[in-house]
Amino acid sequence: SAPDVNAAADIARVHLDLGLGTAILLTVPVPAMDALSPEVARDAVEAAVREATSRGIFGAALTPWLLARIGELTAGVSVAANTALIVNDAAVAGRLAVRLAG
């Protein structure tokens, strides 16, 4: 766990310097002001999964169907949260890249 981008860059630099040839997974949360409450997210996901199962939706069709259905169940709030997450991911990746390059 890293408290900020600088600490994540330090961890990544040590890993890269070891020359292991393996990957690092860095996860970034949805910005708090854009996040769904855990209860809303859980309820929407559980309802969408139940519906998908009952309708026989699976395989490659499942993820896009779930995302669309969760968007409907949350009146678009989940779509806004996912968009904020993508923007935040890109911002963090850019700051991380600058730090690693410097």
N, C-alpha and C positions, 0 to 999 in steps of 0.2 A: 504494500500500500504506500502510495506517495501523496503527501499533502498538497502538492502543487506541481506545475509543469517543470519547474527547475529541478525538483527532486526526482521527477520521472525521467528527465533527461540525464541526470546523474546515474540513475539505475541503468538506463539504456546504454549509456557510454561504457560503463563497466562491463555489461553483458557483451556489447560489440567488441570491446577490447579483448575479451576472453577468446574470441574467435571460435565459438562453439558451432556456429552455423545453424543455430536454432532461432526460433522466433520469440518475440515478446508480445504479449497481449496487454494493451492499455485500454481500460474501459473508462468512459467519461459519463457521468450522470446527466440526465435531463436537467437543465437549469431549474432550480427550485421554483421560480416564479411561473414556469411553464408546465410543471409536472402535474400529473393527475394525482389525486390522493390515492394511497395504496388500496383503500376499500373500493373506490370507483374503478380503478384499473383491474383489480382482482375480479370484481363482479362482472365487468364487461367481458373480460377474457374467458371466465368460466361459462358465461351465457353463450358466447360465440362458439366456444369449443363444443358445448352440448348441442347447439344447433347444427354445427358442421357434421358432427357425428350422426345425428338423426337424419340429416339430408344426404349422407354418404359422400361428403366432400372430403377428399384426401389427396395425397401426392402433391404434384406441382401446383394444383389449383388451390390447395389449402391456405397457404400463407397470404396470397392476395385477397382471398375471400375473407379470412379472419381480419386482416387489416381494414378492409372496407366495412365489415360488419361491426367491428369495434368502433370505428369512426361513427357509424350510425348510432350505436348504442350510447356513445358519449357526446352526441350532438356536435361532433367535429373537434372536441377538445383533444382527443388522442392524436388527431392529424396535426394540430398545432403543436402538440408536445413532440411528436416525431420530427416535425420540421425544425423546431428549436434544437432538438438533439443533433440533427445533421449539421446545422450551422455551428453549434458549439463544438462538435467533433472536428470540423474543419478548422476552426479557430485554434483549438488546442493542438492539432496536428501541425499547423503553421508555426505556432510558437515553439513547439518541440523541435521541428526541423531547423529553425533559426538557431536555437540553443545548441543543437548537435553539430551544426555547421561551423559554429563560432569557436 
